[in-house]
Each structure stands twice: as structure tokens, then as C-alpha cells.
Amino acid sequence: MLSVCKRTRKTVTGDLCLPLDIIVEILKKLPTKSLVRFRSVSKQWSTIISSDRDFIESIVTRSLRHPPLKLPVFIFHHCVPETFFTVSPVFSPTTTDHVVTIPRPSRPCTFHYQYSRGLICCSSFESHLVTIYNPTTRQVFPLPEIQAPTRSGLSSCFFGYDPITYQYKVLSIIFDCDERKQTYHVFTLGCQQSWRKVKGIDEDSYPNDYSVCIDGTIYYSAYRKPRETILLSFDLRSERFDRVLVPEALSKALLARINHQRLVNHLGKLGCICCNDGDTSIWIMDDAKKQEWSRTILCLPNYPVKLLGADVDTFSGATPAGEIYATQCNYFFDKSLYVYYYDMNQNSFRRVHIEGGVRDKTKKRRYCVEVFAIHDHVENTMSL
């Protein structure tokens, strides 16, 4: 057992006396699985590993330089017999390990998952309940329920990380179906135990669940009457909303088939993948301050992923290397489970089989698993 001398600020083990800063440097070099176990050594070690900002940042930075896995990590959302999800690089339909049970709304398949710098945010538009999960520490943190004026409202939830203030924040926009009004709420992890109401945006719009967080700014699309889809941004540090200017062609593409569009982080820039009748293209906001966009038309047929046998209509996101990918969102056990990748530079497709995702005729058609892929997973020892 190691302990710290009060006078010398040194750690003692047997006849060996080490300064605390040396012990911290040693801890930084250990695998995260060991760090999670070593939180129980002492209260001081637990504070260093789980709460010290510099220490946590060093672990995340190390993980960014040397990713723990070359393959993506997946969120597998199960609706039967109860609502729960698992996080793993492989699929197991009968797993009981590390299961995260979540409250079941009236319609079970209404959940939305977002990932940011090691943490997962799970929410449902039918309820005001939000759950944060850390796959590294396996901690679950249910956020307190928002005290909305009515329970008939629908909720849109967004999650992101601000690298300047080192803070994770959850933004929830609740639409009151009776009053036809919206309220805006923010929860800051680690700093408070309640939601704060913030000033919204004057745009008469209703957000959808397609969003991405880049450099401390959450971007999301929203409907606006009479028939328009717009892009909005929320700065996590200033907690200010703004409208993102887009070319007319992109605005029309967003409106045409909103379910076939995805906002992505493409090599650190805001991107929008559009799969419309006639072409598949990706728009990139090359300059965030000037809001200047460029468009690349991909040499692909309509719904290219469907032609490969995947049960999806559009791409799901972009990898840190710049490939765009698609996951089979609803898996019915009727075929093998794959992730499909498209390299824009090489104009080539490839697919990767998800281990454990094989055809199983014993499963009933009504039972499916929703699949969400994480390609930028990092290890994070932060305590929730």
C-alpha cells in the first residue's frame, strides 16, 4: 500500500519514498484498466485519476495518439425484452455483461445516441430523460429530469465538449405541443446538479436529431415553416445560438430528403452528406468564420449502400481518416452485419464484418437491434 507523507508530500512504499509528482507520472503510463482499478487504492488516487483535469487530459491525449482499437466501437441498442444498450467492438445477442438499462418510453425505438471525447449521451425525444455513460469506467449517470411546463412536450437533445473550458454540456430543446413554444435547457457535467434555462434563438424552427460537435460548437438542422430546413449552431462556451449560412443548393438538398442527409465532422470541418435523387454529394464548410462552402459530387449511383445489400438509405458519418461510412441501423438477424466505407480519394468501397453479427433464423422478425458506430473512441477516466 502506498501512502503520502504530510510533511514531505512524498509517497512511501516499504523503505522507498517517492514524491507525489513522480507517482502521478507513473500512473499516466499505466493502462486505463489498471487506473480504473487503482481508484480504490486511496481517496487521493481516486481524485487524481477521476477528477484531476490535467491527469484526465493526459490520458485522453495518449489515447488520441495511440487509439486503443483500430476497429470502431459500437453501441448496440436492444428493445426486447427490456430497453438497454451495450458498448463493444463485437456483437453478442445474449450478453449480460456491462449492460446499461435505460427507462423505456411508450415507443422503445425512439432513442438517440451521441458520442463526444470518451462519453456517450443517450436520450429519447418522447421523454425528458438523459443518461450519460463512460465506457472506460463503466459509470452511468442519469441526469435529473427537466422540470418542463408540460409533460406532453417532445425533446431534442444535443451533446458536446468544449476544448477551451474542458467542459461537457448537454443541450435540451423541449417543444411544448400544447403551446407550440420551445424552451432551452443546458446541463454542465461536473459543475452542477440541475438544468439551467438559457436564451434560445428567434428562429421559429423545430430541431431534428442530426447533429455534430466540432471544436466546441454543436451544429444541427431544423425545420422552419412554411417549407425550409436550416442549419443552426450552439457555442458551448458562450451558450449562444446562431444561424449557419448555407448555399441555396444545399438548402434545397436539406429540404428534399431530410432523412437522407447527415451532418459529419470531416477532417475537423463541418460536412453535410446528401443522398438525393440524381446524385450523392458532400458539402464542406471550408471556413467556419466566413461560412464558405464547397461541394464534391461523389461518383456514386443513387443509394449506393443499398446496392451492396445494406439496410440503410444514406451514410452514417465520417471517420477520422476522412472516409464516409454507413452502418446497418436496424439489425434483424436475417443477414450478416457489416460497416460499409467509401474512400472519396480512391473512389472505392469496402466493408468490414462486425464480429458476432451473423445470420440467425431463430430470431423473430419483430426483434431488432439498433447499431451506432464510434470511430473516434478515446479512453477517459473522468468520474461522472
C-alpha positions as CSV (number, residue, x, y, z in Angstrom):
1,M,0.0,0.0,0.0
2,L,1.3,3.5,-0.9
3,S,0.7,6.5,1.3
4,V,1.7,10.2,1.3
5,C,3.8,11.8,4.0
6,K,2.1,15.0,5.1
7,R,5.4,16.9,5.6
8,T,7.4,15.9,2.6
9,R,4.4,15.3,0.2
10,K,6.0,12.0,-0.6
11,T,4.6,8.6,-1.2
12,V,6.0,5.7,0.9
13,T,6.1,2.1,0.0
14,G,8.1,-0.1,2.3
15,D,11.5,1.7,2.6
16,L,11.0,3.6,-0.6
17,C,9.9,7.2,-0.5
18,L,8.7,8.8,-3.8
19,P,7.4,12.3,-4.4
20,L,3.8,12.5,-5.4
21,D,4.5,14.1,-8.8
22,I,6.6,11.0,-9.6
23,I,3.8,8.7,-8.7
24,V,1.4,10.8,-10.9
25,E,3.8,10.4,-13.8
26,I,3.9,6.6,-13.3
27,L,0.1,6.5,-13.2
28,K,-0.1,8.3,-16.5
29,K,1.8,5.5,-18.2
30,L,-0.4,2.7,-16.9
31,P,-3.3,1.1,-19.0
32,T,-6.7,2.6,-18.3
33,K,-8.0,-0.7,-17.0
34,S,-5.3,-0.6,-14.2
35,L,-6.2,3.0,-13.5
36,V,-9.9,2.2,-13.0
37,R,-8.9,-0.5,-10.5
38,F,-6.4,1.7,-8.7
39,R,-9.0,4.3,-7.9
40,S,-9.8,2.1,-4.9
41,V,-6.2,2.4,-3.5
42,S,-6.9,5.7,-1.7
43,K,-9.1,8.7,-1.8
44,Q,-6.2,10.7,-3.1
45,W,-5.5,8.3,-6.0
46,S,-9.2,8.3,-6.9
47,T,-9.2,12.1,-7.0
48,I,-6.2,12.2,-9.2
49,I,-7.4,9.5,-11.7
50,S,-11.1,10.6,-11.8
51,S,-11.2,14.3,-11.1
52,D,-7.8,15.9,-11.9
53,R,-8.2,17.8,-15.2
54,D,-4.6,17.7,-16.2
55,F,-4.4,13.9,-15.5
56,I,-7.6,13.1,-17.4
57,E,-6.5,15.2,-20.4
58,S,-3.2,13.4,-20.5
59,I,-5.0,10.0,-20.7
60,V,-7.3,11.3,-23.4
61,T,-4.4,12.8,-25.4
62,R,-2.5,9.5,-25.1
63,S,-5.5,7.6,-26.4
64,L,-5.8,10.0,-29.3
65,R,-2.1,9.4,-30.2
66,H,-2.5,5.6,-29.8
67,P,-6.1,4.5,-30.2
68,P,-7.0,1.5,-28.1
69,L,-8.7,-0.2,-31.1
70,K,-8.2,0.1,-34.8
71,L,-11.7,-1.1,-35.5
72,P,-14.7,1.0,-34.4
73,V,-16.6,0.6,-31.2
74,F,-20.4,0.0,-31.5
75,I,-23.4,0.9,-29.4
76,F,-26.0,-1.9,-29.6
77,H,-29.4,-0.8,-28.6
78,H,-31.9,-3.5,-27.6
79,C,-35.6,-3.0,-27.2
80,V,-36.7,-6.6,-26.2
81,P,-37.4,-7.8,-23.5
82,E,-36.2,-4.6,-21.9
83,T,-34.6,-1.4,-23.1
84,F,-30.8,-1.4,-22.7
85,F,-27.6,-0.9,-24.6
86,T,-24.1,-2.3,-24.7
87,V,-20.8,-0.8,-25.9
88,S,-18.4,-3.2,-27.6
89,P,-16.3,-3.8,-30.7
90,V,-18.2,-7.1,-31.2
91,F,-21.8,-8.1,-31.1
92,S,-23.3,-10.6,-28.7
93,P,-27.1,-11.0,-28.8
94,T,-27.1,-12.8,-25.4
95,T,-24.7,-10.7,-23.5
96,T,-25.4,-9.8,-19.9
97,D,-22.1,-8.1,-19.1
98,H,-21.8,-4.3,-18.9
99,V,-25.5,-3.8,-19.8
100,V,-26.8,-0.2,-19.4
101,T,-30.5,-0.3,-18.6
102,I,-32.5,2.8,-19.5
103,P,-36.1,3.9,-18.9
104,R,-38.5,2.6,-21.6
105,P,-40.7,5.2,-23.3
106,S,-44.0,4.3,-24.9
107,R,-42.2,3.6,-28.1
108,P,-38.9,1.8,-27.4
109,C,-37.1,2.6,-30.6
110,T,-37.0,6.4,-30.1
111,F,-33.6,6.7,-28.6
112,H,-30.8,8.9,-29.8
113,Y,-27.1,8.3,-29.1
114,Q,-24.3,10.9,-29.3
115,Y,-20.6,10.5,-28.6
116,S,-18.1,13.1,-27.5
117,R,-14.5,12.6,-26.3
118,G,-15.0,9.3,-24.4
119,L,-18.6,9.8,-23.2
120,I,-21.9,8.7,-24.6
121,C,-25.2,10.6,-24.2
122,C,-28.4,8.6,-24.5
123,S,-31.8,10.4,-24.9
124,S,-35.3,10.0,-26.2
125,F,-37.4,12.6,-27.9
126,E,-40.5,11.2,-26.1
127,S,-39.2,11.9,-22.6
128,H,-37.0,14.5,-20.9
129,L,-34.7,11.8,-19.5
130,V,-31.0,11.8,-20.4
131,T,-28.3,9.3,-19.5
132,I,-24.5,9.8,-19.7
133,Y,-22.3,6.7,-19.8
134,N,-18.5,6.4,-19.6
135,P,-17.4,3.2,-21.4
136,T,-13.9,3.4,-19.8
137,T,-15.1,3.5,-16.2
138,R,-18.5,1.9,-16.9
139,Q,-20.1,4.6,-14.9
140,V,-23.8,5.5,-15.6
141,F,-25.0,9.0,-14.7
142,P,-28.8,9.7,-15.2
143,L,-29.3,13.4,-15.4
144,P,-32.1,14.9,-13.4
145,E,-35.4,15.2,-15.2
146,I,-36.0,18.6,-16.7
147,Q,-38.8,20.5,-15.0
148,A,-40.7,21.3,-18.2
149,P,-44.1,23.2,-18.0
150,T,-45.8,20.2,-19.6
151,R,-45.1,16.5,-20.0
152,S,-46.7,16.5,-23.5
153,G,-43.6,18.1,-25.0
154,L,-41.1,16.5,-27.3
155,S,-37.4,16.8,-26.5
156,S,-34.4,17.2,-28.8
157,C,-31.0,16.6,-27.1
158,F,-27.5,17.5,-28.2
159,F,-24.2,16.7,-26.6
160,G,-20.7,18.1,-26.9
161,Y,-17.3,19.1,-25.5
162,D,-15.7,22.5,-25.3
163,P,-11.9,22.1,-25.5
164,I,-11.3,25.6,-24.1
165,T,-13.2,25.2,-20.9
166,Y,-12.7,21.5,-20.7
167,Q,-16.4,21.1,-20.1
168,Y,-19.1,18.6,-21.4
169,K,-22.5,20.1,-21.9
170,V,-25.9,18.7,-22.8
171,L,-28.4,21.0,-24.6
172,S,-32.1,20.0,-24.5
173,I,-34.7,21.8,-26.5
174,I,-38.3,21.0,-25.4
175,F,-41.2,21.7,-27.7
176,D,-44.5,22.3,-25.9
177,C,-47.1,20.6,-28.1
178,D,-49.9,22.5,-26.5
179,E,-48.5,26.0,-26.5
180,R,-46.4,25.5,-29.7
181,K,-43.4,27.0,-27.9
182,Q,-39.8,25.9,-27.2
183,T,-37.7,26.1,-24.0
184,Y,-33.9,25.7,-24.0
185,H,-32.0,24.0,-21.2
186,V,-28.3,23.3,-20.5
187,F,-26.6,20.8,-18.1
188,T,-22.9,21.0,-17.4
189,L,-21.2,17.8,-16.3
190,G,-19.3,18.0,-13.1
191,C,-20.3,21.6,-12.3
192,Q,-24.0,21.4,-11.3
193,Q,-26.7,19.0,-10.4
194,S,-29.6,20.8,-12.2
195,W,-30.5,22.1,-15.6
196,R,-30.2,25.8,-16.4
197,K,-32.7,27.5,-18.7
198,V,-30.9,29.6,-21.4
199,K,-32.0,32.0,-24.0
200,G,-32.9,30.4,-27.3
201,I,-32.9,31.5,-30.9
202,D,-35.6,33.7,-32.5
203,E,-35.9,31.3,-35.5
204,D,-39.3,29.7,-35.5
205,S,-37.9,26.2,-36.0
206,Y,-38.1,22.7,-34.8
207,P,-34.8,20.8,-34.5
208,N,-34.2,17.2,-35.6
209,D,-31.7,14.8,-34.1
210,Y,-29.0,15.1,-36.7
211,S,-26.1,17.0,-35.2
212,V,-22.3,17.1,-34.8
213,C,-20.0,18.9,-32.4
214,I,-16.8,20.4,-33.7
215,D,-14.3,22.5,-31.7
216,G,-16.8,23.4,-29.0
217,T,-19.7,24.2,-31.4
218,I,-22.8,22.0,-31.9
219,Y,-24.3,22.1,-35.3
220,Y,-27.8,20.8,-36.0
221,S,-30.5,21.1,-38.6
222,A,-34.1,22.3,-38.0
223,Y,-37.4,22.6,-39.8
224,R,-38.9,26.1,-40.3
225,K,-42.2,27.0,-41.8
226,P,-43.5,27.1,-44.4
227,R,-41.1,24.6,-46.0
228,E,-37.5,25.2,-45.2
229,T,-34.7,23.3,-43.5
230,I,-32.0,25.4,-41.9
231,L,-28.7,24.9,-40.1
232,L,-28.2,26.3,-36.6
233,S,-25.2,26.3,-34.2
234,F,-24.8,26.5,-30.5
235,D,-21.5,27.6,-29.0
236,L,-20.9,25.6,-25.8
237,R,-18.7,28.3,-24.2
238,S,-20.8,31.4,-24.7
239,E,-24.1,29.3,-24.9
240,R,-25.2,31.4,-27.8
241,F,-27.2,30.3,-30.8
242,D,-26.6,31.4,-34.4
243,R,-27.9,30.5,-37.8
244,V,-25.4,29.0,-40.2
245,L,-25.5,30.4,-43.7
246,V,-25.6,27.8,-46.4
247,P,-25.7,27.9,-50.3
248,E,-29.1,27.8,-51.8
249,A,-28.4,24.4,-53.4
250,L,-27.5,22.9,-50.0
251,S,-30.7,24.4,-48.5
252,K,-32.8,22.7,-51.2
253,A,-30.9,19.4,-50.7
254,L,-31.6,19.5,-47.0
255,L,-35.3,20.1,-47.5
256,A,-35.7,17.4,-50.2
257,R,-34.9,14.3,-48.2
258,I,-34.0,15.2,-44.6
259,N,-33.8,11.6,-43.5
260,H,-31.1,11.0,-46.2
261,Q,-28.8,13.8,-45.0
262,R,-26.1,13.6,-42.3
263,L,-24.0,16.3,-40.6
264,V,-20.5,15.0,-40.1
265,N,-17.1,16.0,-38.8
266,H,-15.0,15.7,-41.9
267,L,-11.3,16.1,-41.1
268,G,-12.2,18.8,-38.5
269,K,-14.7,20.7,-40.7
270,L,-18.4,20.7,-40.8
271,G,-19.7,18.5,-43.5
272,C,-23.1,17.5,-44.8
273,I,-23.6,14.3,-46.8
274,C,-26.6,14.5,-49.1
275,C,-28.2,11.5,-50.9
276,N,-30.8,12.9,-53.1
277,D,-32.4,11.8,-56.4
278,G,-29.7,12.1,-59.1
279,D,-26.5,12.4,-57.0
280,T,-24.7,11.8,-53.8
281,S,-22.5,14.7,-52.6
282,I,-20.8,16.1,-49.6
283,W,-20.7,19.8,-48.7
284,I,-17.8,21.0,-46.6
285,M,-17.7,24.4,-44.7
286,D,-14.1,25.3,-45.5
287,D,-14.1,28.5,-43.5
288,A,-16.3,28.5,-40.3
289,K,-15.9,32.2,-39.7
290,K,-16.8,33.3,-43.3
291,Q,-19.1,30.3,-43.6
292,E,-17.8,29.5,-47.1
293,W,-18.8,26.1,-48.5
294,S,-17.5,23.8,-51.2
295,R,-19.3,20.8,-52.8
296,T,-17.9,17.5,-54.0
297,I,-20.1,15.3,-56.1
298,L,-19.3,11.6,-55.4
299,C,-19.2,9.2,-58.3
300,L,-21.9,7.0,-56.9
301,P,-25.4,5.8,-58.0
302,N,-28.5,6.6,-56.1
303,Y,-28.5,5.0,-52.6
304,P,-25.2,3.3,-53.2
305,V,-25.1,1.4,-49.9
306,K,-28.4,-0.2,-50.6
307,L,-27.0,-1.7,-53.8
308,L,-24.4,-3.5,-51.6
309,G,-27.2,-5.2,-49.7
310,A,-27.1,-2.9,-46.6
311,D,-30.4,-2.0,-44.9
312,V,-29.7,1.8,-44.9
313,D,-30.7,4.8,-47.0
314,T,-27.7,7.0,-46.5
315,F,-24.3,7.3,-44.9
316,S,-23.9,7.5,-41.1
317,G,-20.9,9.7,-40.7
318,A,-17.2,10.2,-41.4
319,T,-14.1,8.5,-39.9
320,P,-11.1,10.5,-38.5
321,A,-9.3,9.5,-41.7
322,G,-11.9,11.1,-43.9
323,E,-13.8,8.0,-45.1
324,I,-17.5,8.2,-45.0
325,Y,-19.3,5.1,-43.7
326,A,-22.7,3.5,-43.2
327,T,-23.9,1.1,-40.5
328,Q,-27.0,-1.1,-40.8
329,C,-29.1,0.8,-38.2
330,N,-31.7,-1.9,-37.7
331,Y,-30.4,-5.4,-37.5
332,F,-33.0,-8.1,-37.7
333,F,-30.6,-11.1,-37.6
334,D,-31.6,-12.0,-41.1
335,K,-28.1,-11.5,-42.6
336,S,-24.5,-10.8,-41.5
337,L,-23.8,-7.4,-40.0
338,Y,-21.3,-5.1,-41.7
339,V,-20.0,-1.5,-41.7
340,Y,-19.5,0.0,-45.2
341,Y,-16.8,2.5,-46.1
342,Y,-16.3,4.8,-49.0
343,D,-13.0,6.4,-49.8
344,M,-13.6,9.6,-51.8
345,N,-10.0,9.9,-52.9
346,Q,-9.8,6.3,-54.2
347,N,-13.5,6.2,-55.3
348,S,-13.7,2.7,-53.7
349,F,-16.0,0.8,-51.3
350,R,-15.0,-1.7,-48.7
351,R,-17.0,-3.4,-46.0
352,V,-16.0,-4.7,-42.5
353,H,-17.8,-7.6,-40.8
354,I,-18.9,-6.9,-37.2
355,E,-17.8,-9.9,-35.3
356,G,-20.7,-11.8,-33.8
357,G,-23.2,-10.3,-36.3
358,V,-24.2,-13.4,-38.2
359,R,-27.5,-14.7,-39.6
360,D,-29.7,-16.2,-37.0
361,K,-33.0,-17.7,-38.3
362,T,-34.2,-18.4,-34.7
363,K,-34.8,-14.7,-34.0
364,K,-38.2,-13.3,-34.8
365,R,-38.6,-10.5,-37.3
366,R,-40.1,-8.1,-34.8
367,Y,-36.9,-8.2,-32.6
368,C,-34.2,-5.9,-33.9
369,V,-31.1,-4.3,-32.6
370,E,-30.1,-0.7,-33.5
371,V,-26.4,-0.2,-34.2
372,F,-24.4,3.0,-33.8
373,A,-20.7,3.2,-34.7
374,I,-18.0,5.2,-32.9
375,H,-14.8,5.7,-35.0
376,D,-13.0,8.2,-32.8
377,H,-13.3,6.4,-29.4
378,V,-10.8,7.5,-26.7
379,E,-10.3,6.3,-23.2
380,N,-11.4,8.8,-20.5
381,T,-11.1,8.2,-16.7
382,M,-13.4,11.1,-15.8
383,S,-15.8,10.4,-13.0
384,L,-19.4,11.1,-13.6
